[in-house]
Amino acid sequence: MFTKSLTNASLTIDSAEGITQVSILCTTSVAGTVLGTGVIGGTSSGALNIAENTSLTLGASSGFPITGLTINAPSGCILEITGSLG
């Protein structure tokens, strides 16, 4: 299990880390963002906002590691992150 309180920083997850599921909770009024690097049908990924008291859980049901995901907590934002290691 991986745990981190992220503020005024970014965290990039690639397959080498072996994280198969990640949960993110915003505990402040300043939103954080999550951005993937995938492309579907020629459309690039866009950033998702994670607002106060909102959580987001991402993972693959197959158990393969997450890759190409950047979590950003700007100044004034606190994101509580937990990750399951495969």
N, C-alpha and C positions, 0 to 999 in steps of 0.2 A: 504494500500500500504506500502511495506517495501522498503527502500532505504539504500544502504551502499556502500562506497568506501573502497574496501578491498586491503590492501597491507601488505606483510610480515606476512600473517595470513591465517587461514583456517576457513571456515564456513560450518557447517553440517546442512542439512535440513532434518527433520523427520516429519512424519504426524502430530505430536502434535502441530507444528507451524501453521498448516492450510494453507500453501502456495500451491496454485493450479497452478501457473505459475511463472517461474523465467526467467529473461533475464540477460545475462552477456556480458559485452563489455570490451575488453582489450584495454587500451589506451597507452601502453608502448611497447617497443621492446622486453621486457622479457615476455614470454608466461606464462599464467596461465593454470590450469588443472581443469577438472571436472571428478569426478568418482562416478559412481553408484554402488549399491551393488547387483543389480539383477543378476540372473543366468537364461539363456535360453538354454534349451537342454543340460545342463551340462557345458555350457561355461560361465565362470565368466566375469563380466564387466571389461573393461580396461579403463584407463584414456584417456580423450580426451584433446588435446592441444587447447588453445584459443590464437591465435597469435594476434599481433598488428593490430588494427582496424578491428578485427573480433568479431562478436557477435554470441551468441547462445541463443536460447529460448527453454525452455523445459516446458511441462505441459501435463496434461491429459484432453482430450476433455470432459470427463465425469464430470469434476469438483472435482474429488477426490484429496486430498492433496498429494503432492510429498513426498516420503519417501526414506531414504537411499541415499542421494546425498551429496557429499563433494566437495566444491569449494575451490581451493587452489591458493593463490597468493604468490609466493615466493618473496624473497628480490628483489627489483627493478621492480616488476610487480604491476600495478594498475588495478584492475577489478572493474568496475562500475556495481552494481547489483541492479535490481529492482524485486520485488516480489508481486504478487497479492494474497491477503488473501481471502480465500473462505468465 
